[in-house]
Amino acid sequence: MNGSPELYDGSSTRSPALKIDGLSKRYGDFLAVDNISLRVEAGDFFGFLGMNGAGKTTTINAIVGLAAISSGTIEIFGHDNVRDWRTARRLIGLAPQEYNFDRYLSIRDILIYQAGYYGFPARAVRERADMLLERFGLTSKARDTYVKLSGGMKRRLTLARALIHEPKLLILDEPTAGVDVELRIELWDLLRELNAAGTTIILTTHYLEEAESLCRNIAIIESGRIVAMEPTERLMGRHGPATLSVTLDREFSAPSLARGARRDGDLRTLHFDGLDPAQIAPMLIELEAAGYTIENVEFRRASLQDIFLELVRP
């Protein structure tokens, strides 16, 4: 699928948080991003997914001005990020996957210096830095350098730095990579809170359960092209049928009741793909009426990982 599938049924009267039209990026003869278009509405929590090398990072670098585009346009809340780059970039906060802090600054000064790029008054910067340190549980480490922080604290500092200038659009590149489960859940709650307060969030992640849990809309990029872009619920329902698995007390030997079911090697477990939920109870009653005892029933919908692999595998 090329370029620009529809994501939203209606049109917004506001400028979208991000609007990309016909974006391409070449590195010599290599086409890293191939004529993609997408739209992220203000207030959305948007997942931008793809395998390594698919074009995610190149697209993000183009959005934030770290990579010059070869063709196309990018607008941030209606501001062209080339012609009106100062305003456009002021509206974006980027939390990169890799740590790129100044190792000689305290973590408080890291936040203060970052805000300085945006012309914040000194007093306001200090107050906001202290507020973010408190919010991210880093106050006790304010005078330490980042090399003394744990991996989880470095992730928190990355988010705090991205938020220091109060951006309207927050771009997160693998924000929970390498953190433990407890911190991941804590960060999920924080991101939901930020989004509920009005911050538009674009998330890239290889933890697909993370995107499934957090994102209302998802785009999947493969080999520089958008291969899917739609609301998460619709994407989950459109690709990959639900499967009902029924394990019986003995080998199944009533083909008339199978209705196209797949059987495991033990011949006791039946897998029904694409079964309408209304058909489940009558089918189970028929199996019991035929003399079978049902030992286990499992209903499984396709996960985002299943759908992702279906779309990106050759």
Buried (B, 14 or more C-beta within 10 A) or exposed (E): EEBBBEBBEEEEEEBBBBBBBBBBBBEEEEBBBBBBBBBBBBBBBBBBBBBEEBBBBBBBBBBBBEBEBBEBBBBBBBBBBBEEEEBBBBBBBBBBBEBEBEEEBBBBBBBBBBBEEBEBEEEEBBEBBBBBBEBBEBBEBBEBBBEEBEEBBBBBBBBBBBBBBEBBBBBBBBBBBEBEEEBBEBBBEBBBEBBEEEBBBBBBBBBBEBBBEBBBBBBBBBBBBBBBBBBBEEBBBEBBEBBBBBBBEEEBEEEEBBEEBEEEEEEBBBBBEEBEEEEBEEBBEBBEEEEBEEEEEEEEEBBBEBBBEEBBEE
